[in-house]
Amino acid sequence: MLKLIHSADFHLDAPFSSLPPDLARQRRAEQRTLLTRLSQLVQTENADLVLLSGDLLDSSQTYQETVQALSRTLAEIHVPVFIAPGNHDFWSSRSIYAGTHWPDNVHIFSTVSVESIELPQLNCVIHGAAFTTPHADRSPLLGFSAPRDGNTHLMVLHGEVDSRGRYGPIDSQAIAGSRLTYLALGHIHACSGLQWAGSTAWAYPGCPEGRGFDELGDKGVLSVTIDGEDVSARFVPLAGRRYQLLTVDLTGADSPQEALEEALTPDLERDCLRIRFTGFWPEPLDLNALEALAAPRCFLCALRDETRPVRDLWERTGEESLTGLFLRGLRRKLEDVSDPQERERLTLAARFGLAALEHGEDCCP
C-alpha cells in the first residue's frame, strides 16, 4: 500500500491587493504557516511521498524568507517530494527553483517533456513535467503511456482537464490512455474529489487556503491511498482562515443588530466574511454601525445592504394592469372568506403571484 499527500496552488507571497497593507502583510506571513501544517500532516498521515502540482509561489516576486521557509519545511518532511512548476512559478534558469539549493529529498521537474524518477523502495515511478513559460499550449500527456512493469505509476502536473486554453490543456482521453494509477493535478483552485478516466484516477486538491471571495469555504489537500489498483482520496482541511459568504435575513427580525449577533457564531472568528443583509426592512441600514459590531467577531468583514422596503401587499390593486387585475380578483375572494387558513392561503397566493409578475422578487413579508 502507498500513501501520498497531494497539494498545489499555495500561491505564496500573493499580494492580497484588495486588503489594507497591514492585513496584506499579515496574510502573506500566515500563508507560510501552511508549510508547517503540510509537514505535520505528512507525519500524521504517515505518508510515503508528497506531490506538489505547481503554483507554490505566486510569481517571481518572492520574499527570500518565503523561499527559505519552503526549503526548510520540505527538508523536514523526510520523504520524497516532487514539484511540477506551474504557470505562476514556471521553471527557468532565472527562477527561484533553479537558483536555490533544495534538500536532497526534493525533485523539481524542469522540462516540458515528461521526466520519470524511479523509487524502488516504494515500487513506484513518479512522472512529471514543468511549465517553462507562463503559458503552455501543448499537453505533456500527449503520447504518454506508462509501461506495464509491475510498478505503480504516478504523475504530477499543472494543467486544465478538457480545456482548450493556454494553461496545459489535458484531454481526458489522454488521461485514460496514460495507464497511470494516479494523476496529481494543480491549477484549479476548487477540490475536484477523485475522478476517473478509464482506469486512471485523477484529482485537483484545490488551493490549501483561499485568497478572496472567489475561493470560499474549507480549503486543503488530498490524502491519497493506493492499494494495487484501488485508489481512494480524502480531503483534509489545511486553511488557517476561510472566506465565507454570510446571509442575514432581516424579515421578521427585531433589529439588524440582533440578527447579526445571532449569525456571527464563534466558529467564524478567524474567517473573512462578506455579509449580505436580505429580506424586508423599513429603512436603509447603518452599515458603518453594523460593521463596527461585526469587525471584532471575525478577521475581516464586508457588508452589503440587499434588503427591500416593506410594501403593502395590495397597494397596486387599483392599477389598470395585469398586476392590478390579478390582485383585485384575489382581494374579492379574500373579502368573501372568513376561515383563517383559507385567508392565509389566498394571501400567500397573492404574494407568490405578485412575485412572479415582478420578475421573481418577493414583494413583502
Secondary structure, DSSP 8 states (H G I E B T S, - for coil): -EEEEEE----BT---TTS-HHHHHHHHHHHHHHHHHHHHHHHHHT-SEEEE-S-SBSSS---HHHHHHHHHHHHHH-S-EEE---SSS---TTSHHHHS---TTEEE---SS-EEEEEGGGTEEEEE---SSS-B-S-TTTT-----SSSEEEEEEE-EET--SSB-EE-HHHHHHT--SEEEEES-SS----EEETTEEEE----SS--STTS-S--EEEEEEEETTEEEEEEEE--SS-EEEEEEE-TT-S-HHHHHHHH--GGGTTSEEEEEEESB-SS---HHHHHHHHGGGSSEEEEEE--B----TTTTTT-SSHHHHHHHHHHHHHHT---HHHHHHHHHHHHHHHHHHTTT-----
